[in-house]
Amino acid sequence: MSVTPKNVLNKNKNLDKRVNVEDINLDNVTVDDLKFNGDNYKEHINLLSLLENISACQISDAYKGISHRSGTIKSIKPINNLKVWGSIYTAETTSDDWGTSALAIDGAGEGDVLFFKVDNEDKAIWGELASTSAKNNGIKATVIYGSVRDLDALLYMDYPIFASNFVPNAGMALGLGTLNQPIEVEGNEINPGDFFFGDESGIIVIPKDLFNKVMVSALEVKLTESLIVDKLASGMTLAQITGLSKK
């Protein structure tokens, strides 16, 4: 393969660079800018600068202001309290079938977040071995509307896990589920390529077509809350700041 000047410039770009929150520019940012493709350096760096500094709570507030929905799936909780975001790769199967998990690991792209819908929580479809394999493949996290196991390992792994339950038993390697198709979880339609954000507070799913609007609004929420924190530090009370105080 020939090396072009563009290849050299892209290779030398500092992907660890970050922009101050007050200077972040999200013009034309899309969910595709979660990954650096060689041509989206500015968008990628500005987006990461935001995501590293906001929370699921702030994104939920932003999404609610746009869609009047929270974006949350309340039954899915953080297992090891790690913050993560990415583009969703979906899978759906039964709790008898952990084999679909192995297929999803091979099917997802680097930087994706695996999102499983499972028919019940009776058996685990994910555990230590699947997490190790997924991490080695460059997958960012796993989210399961269902059960995981091996908490003795998952709690200490540098691989984010979110699930609605945990049990010690598992099914079999059947591989009979569906991959990368739309799923519905607790009234929320989740499509491949939608945006996922999770942290200690819970998870948020944002439709990809609303991604830019929500990110712009989330930045506004972040800046507003930062101003409130400054006012609290100056001695004002929250009631005074919000105009609720009668004093």
Secondary structure, 3 states (H helix, E strand, C coil): CCCCHHHHHHHHCCCCCCCCHHHCCCCCCCHHHHCCCCCCHHHHHHHHHHHCCCCHHHHHHHHHHHHCCCCECCCCEECCCCCEEEEEEEEEECCCECHHHHHHHHHCCCCEEEEEEECCCCCEEECHHHHHHHHHCCCCEEEEEEEECCHHHHCCCCCCEEEEEECCCECECCCCCEECCCEEECCEEECCCCEEEEECCEEEEECHHHHHHHHHHHHHHHHHHHHHHHHHHCCCCHHHHCCCCCC
